[in-house]
Amino acid sequence: MLSRRTFLSALGASLLAAPLVGLASQPASAQAIYTGIIEGVAVGGYDTVAYHRERAARPGRPDISAEWQGVTWRFVSEDNREAFLADPERYAPAYGGHCAYGVAGGALVHGDPEVFSLVGGRLYLNISRSVHARWQGDIAGYIAQAEENWPRLQ
């Protein structure tokens, strides 16, 4: 399980290599879906359906987009856009695209769209590759902690 000391150590190390754009500077409810990379655009503009269909992080196109939950979601194709609109809950990232490891530790930290896992059909983002490596050491435990923390963070 994730101790506060372990979490802070990993988070601190990742911050040396990655900017901390997503820490809560606004009310948490305003950040339920992370849009800090491109203002108003979810997941930094990456196509969340592509993660599931191609097992790859692919930037979406600005001209192929949809609105859901008050933010814009981009896609690489009309087919992916239609799949998302048919079942957005299936394709939206866990914890609104915030770092799953950060949520497990009780913090809203941005997720990097290039650093992801698909677990049980759900998309999880992490802030950095070093945090992702730690996350993979106890995915089930971190998900359980994140699920417990998420309601009070969003």
C-alpha positions, 0 to 999 in steps of 0.5 A, a space after each residue: 500500500 501507499 504510505 504518505 512518505 513513499 507517495 511524497 518521495 515518488 511525487 517529489 522525484 517526478 516533479 524534478 522531471 515534470 512540471 506540476 501543472 495539475 496540483 489543486 490551485 482551484 477548488 477540487 470540483 473545478 478539476 474533476 476532469 483535468 484540462 491543464 495541458 490545453 485549456 478546456 480540452 480533456 487528456 491534453 487532446 489525446 483520443 481516449 478511444 485510441 487507448 482502448 482500440 490501439 493500445 496507444 496514446 494518439 493525439 486527437 484532431 481539433 476538427 474531430 471533437 465532442 463536448 462531454 462534461 463541460 470539456 472538449 474531447 478530441 479524436 483521431 477519427 469520426 469512428 472513435 468520436 462516435 464510439 465515445 459519444 455512445 459510451 463516454 464513461 467507458 472511454 473517459 480516463 479514471 479520475 478525470 485524467 488526473 494521475 492515478 497514483 496521485 489520487 491514491 495518495 490523496 492529491 490532484 496531480 496532472 496525468 501525462 497522456 503518454 504514461 498510461 495503463 489499461 486495467 480491466 478496460 479502464 484507462 489510468 494515467 500517471 504523472 511520469 514514467 518513474 511514478 508509473 513504474 511504482 504504480 505497477 508494483 501494486 496496481 490493485 492496491 493503488 486503485 483501491 486507495 484512489 477509489 476511496 479518495 476520489 469522491 472527496 477530491 473531485 
